[in-house]
Amino acid sequence: PKGGAADYAKQGTWSNKALKEGQKVAALRGATVNVSCDCAKDIPTRMPKADEWKWADGSAYYHLCSNETIAGAELKEFPKVGGPLICDMSSDILSCERDYNKFDMFYAGAQKNLGPSGMAVVAIKKELAAKGDDKIPTMLQYRTYVDENSLFNTPPTWGIYIFGETMKWVKKMGKENLFKLNAEKAKKIYDVIDGSEFWTGTALKEFRSNMNVTWRIKNGDEALEKMFLDEAKKLGMSSLKGHRSVGGLRASIYNAFPMEGVDALVSFMKDFEKKNG
């Protein structure tokens, strides 16, 4: 609201994007944005520690991101705040045990763990939706979708169908089994990284992501990393290149990624080290 404020965490690429959008809206509405933490450029990459959060009192809402895909860092515990807590969970929703009741709103692009790209899932408490400005365009009001049971206009039917099939798959597997499998997949790769000086994990251990494993070869030997990527591609392994903004290597092992794929990567990593270590 005019004269009000909102809090945003600055944890990495995706939370930074949310912060910038929040600042744009605040400027238009005569409001301010408080940066509750800033660890986006820290090396090793990480998430804020418990004593680093600087939440402002009386903010309209408090926004953060649960997992930074580029940094390979994930929040393991969520802070207590003095108002509505909003979280971008696009890359780790339904990947681990989490108390979703802590959040007044959370949202996620479907393309990582929920379904096809081009669709997003939003869960919001009705009380929070009711507080939104009713003067903004109808399509941009959350209350519109609450009041119309998400059917204000024709929804993306195919995406929703695939989302439903994905949820059936999760239910059939059992969430406890899925969460355990995700942890085991990540551990296998991290164990190889930690087992030799040939590899270096880029995220602080206590914040390592189970969805996005990031690492370097010999602390950033780009020639060896290119060789690694080229050889991996010949073996049918793709998308292992780190984001262009940080370089290095990254394995994105979302819910549907099979253990067999992890085993193939781990085997290749061990073989590559023997030849080039």
C-alpha positions as CSV (number, residue, x, y, z in Angstrom):
1,P,0.0,0.0,0.0
2,K,1.0,3.6,-0.4
3,G,3.5,4.6,2.3
4,G,3.9,0.9,3.2
5,A,6.8,-1.5,2.8
6,A,7.6,-5.1,1.8
7,D,10.6,-7.2,2.7
8,Y,12.6,-9.2,0.1
9,A,15.5,-11.5,0.6
10,K,18.5,-11.2,-1.7
11,Q,19.8,-14.8,-1.9
12,G,20.7,-15.3,-5.5
13,T,19.6,-14.9,-9.1
14,W,15.9,-15.8,-8.7
15,S,15.3,-13.9,-5.4
16,N,17.1,-10.9,-7.0
17,K,14.7,-10.9,-9.9
18,A,11.7,-10.9,-7.5
19,L,13.3,-8.1,-5.5
20,K,13.7,-5.9,-8.7
21,E,10.1,-6.5,-9.6
22,G,9.0,-5.6,-6.1
23,Q,11.0,-2.4,-6.2
24,K,9.3,-1.4,-9.5
25,V,5.8,-1.9,-8.0
26,A,6.8,-0.1,-4.8
27,A,8.1,2.9,-6.8
28,L,4.8,3.2,-8.6
29,R,2.8,2.9,-5.4
30,G,4.8,5.2,-3.2
31,A,6.0,2.3,-1.0
32,T,9.4,1.0,-0.1
33,V,11.3,-2.3,-0.2
34,N,13.5,-3.5,2.6
35,V,16.3,-6.0,1.8
36,S,16.2,-8.5,4.6
37,C,19.5,-10.2,3.8
38,D,22.2,-10.1,1.1
39,C,24.3,-13.2,0.4
40,A,23.8,-13.4,-3.3
41,K,27.4,-12.9,-4.3
42,D,29.0,-15.0,-1.5
43,I,31.5,-17.7,-2.4
44,P,30.9,-20.6,-1.6
45,T,27.3,-19.9,-2.5
46,R,24.8,-20.2,0.3
47,M,21.6,-19.1,1.9
48,P,21.2,-16.7,4.9
49,K,22.1,-18.1,8.3
50,A,19.5,-17.8,11.1
51,D,21.1,-14.7,12.7
52,E,21.5,-12.8,9.4
53,W,17.9,-12.1,8.6
54,K,17.0,-8.4,9.2
55,W,13.2,-8.3,8.9
56,A,11.5,-4.9,9.1
57,D,8.6,-4.6,11.4
58,G,5.1,-4.0,10.0
59,S,5.9,-4.9,6.3
60,A,2.9,-5.9,4.2
61,Y,4.6,-9.2,3.3
62,Y,8.0,-11.0,3.5
63,H,9.3,-12.7,0.3
64,L,12.1,-15.3,-0.1
65,C,13.1,-18.1,-2.4
66,S,13.5,-21.6,-1.1
67,N,16.1,-22.9,-3.7
68,E,18.5,-21.0,-6.0
69,T,19.1,-23.3,-9.0
70,I,22.2,-21.5,-10.3
71,A,23.9,-21.3,-7.0
72,G,23.0,-24.8,-6.0
73,A,21.9,-23.5,-2.5
74,E,18.7,-24.4,-0.7
75,L,17.0,-23.1,2.5
76,K,16.8,-25.9,5.0
77,E,14.9,-23.9,7.7
78,F,12.6,-21.0,7.2
79,P,12.7,-17.9,9.3
80,K,9.9,-16.5,11.5
81,V,8.6,-13.2,10.3
82,G,6.2,-10.6,11.6
83,G,3.7,-10.8,8.8
84,P,2.7,-12.8,5.7
85,L,5.5,-15.0,4.5
86,I,5.6,-15.6,0.7
87,C,7.9,-18.0,-1.0
88,D,9.0,-18.9,-4.5
89,M,9.3,-22.7,-4.5
90,S,9.6,-23.1,-8.3
91,S,12.6,-25.5,-8.2
92,D,12.1,-27.6,-5.0
93,I,8.4,-27.8,-4.3
94,L,7.3,-31.3,-3.2
95,S,11.0,-32.4,-3.1
96,C,11.4,-32.6,0.6
97,E,9.6,-32.6,3.9
98,R,8.2,-29.0,4.5
99,D,5.5,-27.5,6.6
100,Y,3.6,-25.5,4.0
101,N,1.3,-24.1,6.7
102,K,4.1,-21.7,7.6
103,F,3.5,-19.8,4.5
104,D,0.7,-17.3,3.7
105,M,1.4,-17.8,0.0
106,F,3.8,-19.9,-2.0
107,Y,4.1,-20.2,-5.8
108,A,6.0,-22.4,-8.3
109,G,6.5,-22.6,-12.0
110,A,5.4,-26.1,-12.9
111,Q,8.3,-27.0,-15.1
112,K,10.6,-28.4,-12.5
113,N,8.6,-30.8,-10.3
114,L,4.9,-30.3,-11.1
115,G,4.3,-30.5,-14.9
116,P,5.0,-28.8,-18.2
117,S,6.3,-25.3,-18.6
118,G,3.9,-22.4,-19.2
119,M,1.9,-22.9,-16.0
120,A,2.4,-21.9,-12.4
121,V,0.8,-23.0,-9.2
122,V,-0.2,-20.5,-6.5
123,A,-1.4,-21.4,-3.0
124,I,-2.6,-18.4,-1.0
125,K,-4.6,-17.9,2.2
126,K,-7.9,-16.4,1.6
127,E,-7.4,-13.7,4.1
128,L,-4.3,-12.5,2.3
129,A,-6.0,-12.6,-1.1
130,A,-8.8,-10.5,0.3
131,K,-6.4,-7.7,1.3
132,G,-5.2,-7.2,-2.3
133,D,-5.9,-3.9,-4.1
134,D,-9.3,-4.3,-5.9
135,K,-8.5,-1.4,-8.2
136,I,-5.8,-3.3,-10.2
137,P,-6.9,-5.3,-13.3
138,T,-9.2,-8.2,-12.5
139,M,-6.9,-10.8,-14.0
140,L,-4.0,-9.7,-11.7
141,Q,-6.0,-10.1,-8.5
142,Y,-5.6,-13.3,-6.5
143,R,-9.1,-12.9,-5.1
144,T,-10.4,-13.4,-8.7
145,Y,-9.1,-17.0,-8.7
146,V,-10.1,-17.7,-5.2
147,D,-13.7,-16.5,-5.8
148,E,-13.9,-18.4,-9.2
149,N,-12.3,-21.6,-8.0
150,S,-9.4,-21.0,-10.4
151,L,-11.8,-20.9,-13.4
152,F,-12.3,-17.2,-14.1
153,N,-11.2,-17.8,-17.7
154,T,-10.3,-20.9,-19.7
155,P,-7.4,-22.5,-17.9
156,P,-4.4,-24.2,-19.6
157,T,-6.2,-27.5,-19.8
158,W,-3.3,-29.7,-21.1
159,G,-0.9,-28.4,-18.5
160,I,-3.4,-29.0,-15.7
161,Y,-4.0,-32.6,-17.0
162,I,-0.3,-33.3,-16.9
163,F,0.0,-31.7,-13.5
164,G,-2.8,-34.1,-12.3
165,E,-1.0,-37.1,-13.7
166,T,2.2,-35.9,-12.0
167,M,0.4,-35.7,-8.7
168,K,-1.0,-39.2,-9.1
169,W,2.6,-40.4,-9.7
170,V,3.7,-38.6,-6.5
171,K,0.8,-40.1,-4.5
172,K,1.5,-43.6,-5.9
173,M,5.2,-43.4,-5.0
174,G,4.5,-41.9,-1.5
175,K,5.9,-38.6,-0.5
176,E,8.2,-40.1,2.1
177,N,9.7,-42.4,-0.5
178,L,10.1,-39.6,-3.0
179,F,11.8,-37.3,-0.4
180,K,14.2,-40.2,0.6
181,L,15.0,-40.9,-3.0
182,N,15.8,-37.2,-3.7
183,A,18.2,-37.1,-0.8
184,E,19.9,-40.3,-1.8
185,K,20.3,-39.1,-5.4
186,A,22.0,-35.9,-4.3
187,K,24.2,-37.6,-1.7
188,K,25.6,-40.0,-4.3
189,I,26.9,-37.0,-6.3
190,Y,28.1,-35.0,-3.3
191,D,30.0,-38.1,-2.0
192,V,32.0,-38.2,-5.2
193,I,32.7,-34.5,-5.0
194,D,33.8,-34.6,-1.4
195,G,35.8,-37.8,-1.9
196,S,38.6,-36.1,-3.9
197,E,40.4,-32.8,-4.3
198,F,39.8,-33.2,-8.1
199,W,36.2,-31.9,-7.6
200,T,35.1,-28.9,-5.6
201,G,31.5,-28.2,-4.5
202,T,30.5,-24.6,-5.0
203,A,27.8,-24.4,-2.3
204,L,28.4,-24.3,1.4
205,K,27.7,-27.8,2.7
206,E,25.0,-26.8,5.1
207,F,23.0,-25.2,2.3
208,R,23.6,-27.7,-0.5
209,S,20.6,-28.2,-2.8
210,N,19.1,-31.6,-3.4
211,M,17.7,-30.5,-6.7
212,N,20.8,-28.7,-8.2
213,V,24.3,-30.0,-7.5
214,T,26.9,-27.5,-8.5
215,W,30.7,-28.1,-8.7
216,R,34.0,-27.3,-10.4
217,I,36.9,-29.4,-11.6
218,K,40.3,-28.5,-10.0
219,N,38.8,-25.3,-8.6
220,G,37.7,-24.1,-12.1
221,D,39.9,-25.7,-14.8
222,E,37.8,-24.7,-17.7
223,A,39.6,-26.8,-20.2
224,L,39.0,-29.9,-18.1
225,E,35.4,-28.9,-17.6
226,K,34.8,-28.6,-21.3
227,M,36.4,-32.0,-21.8
228,F,34.1,-33.4,-19.2
229,L,31.0,-31.9,-20.9
230,D,32.1,-33.1,-24.3
231,E,32.7,-36.7,-23.1
232,A,29.5,-36.7,-21.1
233,K,27.5,-35.7,-24.2
234,K,29.0,-38.6,-26.1
235,L,27.6,-40.9,-23.4
236,G,24.2,-39.4,-23.7
237,M,24.4,-37.0,-20.7
238,S,23.3,-33.5,-21.4
239,S,22.6,-30.2,-19.6
240,L,25.5,-30.6,-17.2
241,K,27.0,-27.2,-17.9
242,G,26.7,-24.6,-15.2
243,H,24.7,-21.5,-15.8
244,R,26.5,-19.0,-18.0
245,S,26.6,-16.4,-15.2
246,V,28.8,-18.7,-13.0
247,G,30.3,-21.4,-15.2
248,G,31.3,-24.8,-13.8
249,L,29.1,-27.8,-13.8
250,R,25.6,-28.5,-12.6
251,A,23.4,-31.6,-12.3
252,S,19.7,-30.8,-12.0
253,I,18.1,-33.8,-10.5
254,Y,14.4,-32.9,-10.0
255,N,11.8,-35.3,-8.7
256,A,11.3,-37.2,-12.0
257,F,15.0,-37.7,-12.6
258,P,15.8,-41.4,-12.1
259,M,18.4,-43.0,-9.9
260,E,19.8,-44.7,-12.9
261,G,20.7,-41.4,-14.4
262,V,22.6,-40.4,-11.2
263,D,24.4,-43.7,-11.1
264,A,25.5,-43.2,-14.7
265,L,26.8,-39.7,-13.9
266,V,28.6,-40.9,-10.8
267,S,30.3,-43.7,-12.7
268,F,31.4,-41.3,-15.4
269,M,32.8,-38.9,-12.8
270,K,34.9,-41.6,-11.2
271,D,36.2,-42.7,-14.6
272,F,36.9,-39.2,-15.7
273,E,38.9,-38.5,-12.5
274,K,41.0,-41.7,-13.0
275,K,42.0,-40.5,-16.5
276,N,42.5,-36.9,-15.7
277,G,43.3,-36.6,-12.0
